[in-house]
Amino acid sequence: MLKKLKKLKRSAVTVGVLVAAVAAAANPAPASAVSPPLSGARIAAHFDLAQGRTPENVALAPGGAAYVTFAKARQVAEVSPEGAVRILATLPEPPDGGVHTPALGFPLTTGLVRAPDGTLYFLYATGTPDLTGVWRLRPGGTPRRIAALPADGLPNGLALDPCTGTLYAADSVLGTIWSVPTAGGAPTAWSTAPELASAGFLGANGLKIHNGALWATNFDKGTVLRIPVRRDGRAGDVRTRATDLPGIDDIAFTGRGDQLLAALDGPNEVALVQPDGSHSTVLTSADGLQNPTSIALRGATVHVLSAGWLTGKDPNLIRARLSR
């Protein structure tokens, strides 16, 4: 175990994550298969860890393709329904190698959304003012930064409100949700509520627009938060909708009201969270999870991306069926 921890440390994984790794090793995930309402879980694609293909976020396209950010490779890629990977863009490495990237110490591509016209918007964190921010990639085009974000922060989750043309970016270090128009420009600190702050490592993380509100996760605090979007576009009061979800990263709504699925990175699980905040485990490492970082739903198919941050093996894409 000590040898493994040293290897993780050399990979710039922070002390907070190392603690989670030790806890996960001491309390391994239960050896159980996929649980209702999910079924038929299978690994649909394997990614090359040696090439830095650690999937961080995912956006689905109508034709069945999945767009992903490969965090350590600084890439945006398309994964076909058959699992073939096509790299769409590789972001420039900062001159210092990204060693000053807050919390992690290496540059990484993070949040990703797809607009109806096929344009991809994503986040890049480098610890440098010239590269950190919101980027845009039009079909067949080249990536371009459209908004700078603070270099001393870690932009992570990203959500798009297509009705207003507004992007929301969660900063996991600064405990801030930024708003940026899809046309680009200066970001606005949309919410700095204390519920977004970290407890020493990562705070606000995953973001989703749902039912008139922006929903956010807090990695350190293990919470799901709902922030109403007021008619004037400002943030309403934060309400905590679920707790006791350690290492929560991304979420996806199932289509049953406020019921959602949550990717729990450190515990290596996917949880089904009910509208009252209660939750149960529906996927574990027995189903192939390797520290799940992102989750998305199209129709009755659930897509779960795992990065292998702590397990150090087999980053992958798992697909499962959701019974409605």
Disulfide bonds with the S-S distance in Angstrom:
none
